[in-house]
Amino acid sequence: MAKIMAITNQKGGVGKTTTTVNLAASLAAAKKRVLLIDLDPQANATMGSGIDKSSLKTSVYHVLLGEATIAEAKVAAEKGNYDVLGSNRELAGAEIELIELEGRETRLKKEIAALAEIYDFILVDCPPALNLLTLNGLCAAHSVMIPMQCEYYALEGLSDLVNTIRKVREHLNPQLEIEGLLRTMFDPRNSLAQQVSAQLQQHFGEKVYRTVIPRNVRLAEAPSYGVPALYHDAQSKGTQAYLALAGEILNKEASANKQNLFESN
């Protein structure tokens, strides 16, 4: 059954889309079946996966409005070996149209249900705002990955995001939990980054991924070539970090499955 992860942060520019695209490619490289869902009208995850957003005949917009299924709308990211439910400008108007629809927060969840056995991982790239699109992502997900920079304002925003996740769990999605906090664009020479990192580990413990994503030119360059960093420079520090993150997630899943099997016996 697919593990569904919403990748979100209400603060923009923290490496959210970079994480979604490169984690999808890294999990696919580990022979996992992956679907990336782009819920951001900017469609950066779509373009970063090598898909021309302007050429999409059906997108996540049509899925949310019930005009197409995910199976009909998804396309293959040929240089990433994963599937993409893409986005484009049409999605910007979806919020207004969703307001009048029944079950407006859970429309994505219902569509994903049909794919539970097809994929191992479904990664949902949410927009940097708390709106109906993000709520659809949070309602569909089993867990949330929070990419964040180690700076002062990031801590302030994290508190708000954790409260939002708590409210969604109370009212809309009881199974939602925080999968982990991912430190991105990390510069170990920066003393403030080191201090914030230490505070995160102190307060969130094992919820903070051991893997740290460094500032890396290759990660920044890859979207302009329309490929994940793995297919731009496989040896770069950024690529290796995302491969390590995928390995950490897979090891965690294997341990959890082993524990569940032990408890069931």
Secondary structure, 3 states (H helix, E strand, C coil): CCEEEEECCCCCCCCHHHHHHHHHHHHHHCCCCEEEEECCCCCHHHHHCCCCHHHCCCCHHHHHCCCCCHHHHCEEECCCCEEEECCCHHHHHHHHHHCCCCCCCCHHHHHHHHHCCCCCEEEEECCCCCCHHHHHHHHHCCEEEEEEECCHHHHHHHHHHHHHHHHHHHHCCCCCEEEEEEEEEECCCCHHHHHHHHHHHHHHHHHEEEEEEECCHHHHHHHHHCCCHHHCCCCCHHHHHHHHHHHHHHHHHHHHHHHHHHHHC
